[in-house]
Structure formats: structure tokens, C-alpha cells
Amino acid sequence: MSVFAGGCTAAAAAEVADLDLTTTLRLLSGLLDASLIVRQGESRFALLETVRTFARAQGNLDGLRERHAVHVEGLMRQARHGVDGPDQRTWFRRLTDERDNLRAAMRWLLDRGLFARCAAILDFHPLWLVAGSFREYQQWAREILADSDQAAVLAHYAYTVTGRDLAEVGRLADKAIAMARDTGDPETLATALCRRAHIGNWTRDYALSHAMLTEAEIVLRQLDWPSTHGGVRAIRAGMELKLGRPEQAERDLIALEAERRPAGAPWDLGVILAWRAAVLIHRAEWAPAERAAREAVAILEPVGAPLIMVLALIYLAVIAAHRDDPTRSARLGGAASTYADQFSPGMIARSVARLFTDALATARDSLGAQSYDILFAEGRAMNWRQTVELALS
């Protein structure tokens, strides 16, 4: 039990200890009776930290720590496919529960110079990037890249550090694509193409972004990652809007929503709805835009995806300003700005930032500077739960 961090299931303990489940449950029961471990909910067990520290000092645990790392690697391979299926919410919760174990396994692998194995854990995108752990990703990535060239790590790293030097992060992503092509690894190539497309969007190179996403679609269809494929198709539809083809964007997004809604995977549906809101805002269709943005928040909140969530909050603030509700616009604007601060400056597209700034200026003119500043500060002071409740109210 001492090689686990943050607890484990009985099945995980059995695998690492190389025991059958019946024996493992009997031993866990004995540890519970002796008050050496505690239950975490219905299915997890954790060693008391003082006992864990004592146990880890009693002998050489290298063999068990390696078995623990192998267990984590296997879990991540299962999760890669799990999050692209109908049980997406379940897998996101499970990955959240296992986050400390993932960190422990990566630390073990890095300390032994096993960079490729550590990168395979780190590069699993729902945990680190969809869930918004950008700063932590950067810390792990820098440690890996200091000693090893890993294409997927490089592509993700470029994505997370997007700031003022967009040309430099573009070069990093291009290098990752070239490395992925050289190795012939379709998973890494899909990752690198998607990250380059995001950077292209932020640099307003929409044609490049569209081309990258089109190629990524082909690779993702071969990999059979339906949810990731759906999200990429939604972003490509968004590039149709940026390229001045809003009618095509709307057609693509409507067809995608009809296709993906029955699948029950919230992440790509949330992305689709956020882009639908953007298209509807472009057409000044405020009521349907609000419905799309609110549903995106409701769907994505349980699984994270903070960058898309921030965009949806910004859209709601913009819509409120145009629907003559400056009080709501000011509060939502303050809340959205708090969470936007966690991202690099370049990660909110300039067109979106301009929409946001103009909407807040409209709310400020309507309310007066003093009232607006009070409401904006109230929004900035809200916690995540309060922000979601405001968005959905």
C-alpha cells in the first residue's frame, strides 16, 4: 500500500502486490481492523500518511515501485480509449482520483531517466490539458525536454506556453510535427497537428489552422478516437467562421451536434456548442447563442475543460450586454476574467478578446463606472461553483 499515493482500489493493490483479489480483500480488511488504512468512499483505500512514511522506510521498494509505474501506464492506456467512449465522465472522475498516483509514477520514472515512459503518462491530454493543469504540465515537460526529445511533449508544451512570442511556439510545434512524421507515430502526429492548429488560430493564420485540422481528422479517423475526432471537427468548423464562411460553419456544427449528441460524450459536444455560440453571436442571434453557451457550461463543468469554459463565460457576458442586462454582463465578465488569467495571454483569440472588451465597455457605459466596478469585482471574487451557478441562472 505504501507505494500508492492518494489511495487505490482493491484491484490496483492486487495487481501491484501480485495477489488474487480475494486474498487482497482479506488483507485490506485486516489493515482496516488494525486502523492502519482508511476507506475513501466505497471503493478506495488509503494508508495513513504516518504509517505510509514508516512502511516506505522499512526496506527496498524498488520492485514494487516499478510494478506501481507499470500499473499506472496500463491504466493510462485504458483511459485513452475510455475517454473517447460513452463513459467519459466516469473516466474523468477516475483520472482525477488517480492524479497523485500518476505523479508518483512519473517521479519514479524520471528519476531513473525513463523519459519516454514518463512522457507517455504526461501526454495523456484529458488529465493535463483538457482539465487545465497547464502550469503543472509545463513543469513536468521542462524536466523531460531537458534530457530527451519527445515530440508529443514538445507539441503540448508549445501549446501551454503560448504567450507573446507566438512565432517561437509555432516553431516548436512545427518541430514536433516533423519528429512525428519521421517516427511514423499516428497518435503523436495527431497530437502535434492539433496543437499547431490551435497556435495557428491564436496567430490568426486560419488557413494553416484549417489545413492542420483537416489532416488531423484523417489520422484521428484511423485511430478510432470518436470524441477527440468530434472536437477537432468542431474546431475546424470554427475556422470556417474565421475564414469568412459562417454559413458553412453553421451547417457543419449543426450536423456535428446531431451526430455526437447521442454518443453521450460531453467533451466534444461542449466544444461543438461553444463554437455554435460563437457563430450565433456573429449573426447577432442572441437568444439561441445564450442557450448554446449555457448548455456548453453545463455539459463541460463536470469534466473540466477550463479554456472552453472560459470562452463560454465570455460569450455569456457578451450576450448579456447585447440583451440589455449590463448587471449580468459585468458579473460574468469579472468571473470570466479571473479564470482567463490562468492561461497565457495569447490563448484568448484577439477577436474574442475584442468582443469581450467591447461588451464590458457597453455594460460600463450603461451602469456607470462605480456600479460597474462593484459588480465586476463581485464576479472576480466568485468561486468556481458560484461562477457556474451564475452562468446557468
C-alpha angles and dihedrals in degrees: 000000000000094000091063120086119206094008134285144226122262089249091055092049090050092051095049093043091045092233134130117259095249092056091044093053091049091052092046089051089054092051090050091051089051091050091238095122133030134211120251104202118310102316111027134078130197133193115233106255096238090051091045091054091049093047093050089054095055101079150333107309097176093115093050093045089053090050088049090052091049089050091052092048090053091049091053092051089053092045093051088067096032094062091053092057137069093278093066096129091051091052094047090053091048092050090050090052091050098045095108090049090052090052092049092050092048092049090052093049095045093050088057095047094249093142100158092054092047090048091054090059094042095048095060095115106205093063101045107023110022089044090049104241090145099146093049090048090054092053094052093042094053090053092051097042092050089069108018140037107233114171099205092046090051093050094048091044091054089051095051096047096048105143135126097328097066092155090062095049088048089056091049091052091047089053090051091052091050091050091049092050091050093053095042092226108153095194092054092043092053090049094049094046092051093049091049089051091054091050089048089055092051091049089048091242090136096163090056091047091050091050093048092050092047091055091043089054091058092051094045092051088056092048091051096228098148100177095046088044090052092051092050091050089052092053091048088053086052089056088057086062092049090049091056098261104114094155091057090046091052093048092049094047094047090051091046093050091051090050100044103036094077091050092074095220107134102196101066092037089055090051091049092051093047091054090046088055089052092052092047091049088052088055092044091240094145103173097052089040090056092049091052094047093047092050090049089056093047093049098043100041095080093052100037116230093162097181092057089041091054090050090051090050090050090050091051091052090050092048092049091054091052092046092056096254102123093162092060091042092054094048093045090046092055093047093047092049091055093058094038087062091072091067130074113267094250095054095083104071114241092238090055092045090051092050089050095048093048092049093050090048088054091050091048092051090050097046101034123245098275097049092042093052091051093050093044090051090050089055093049090052094055120109121228095268092050091048093053091047090051091050092050098041 
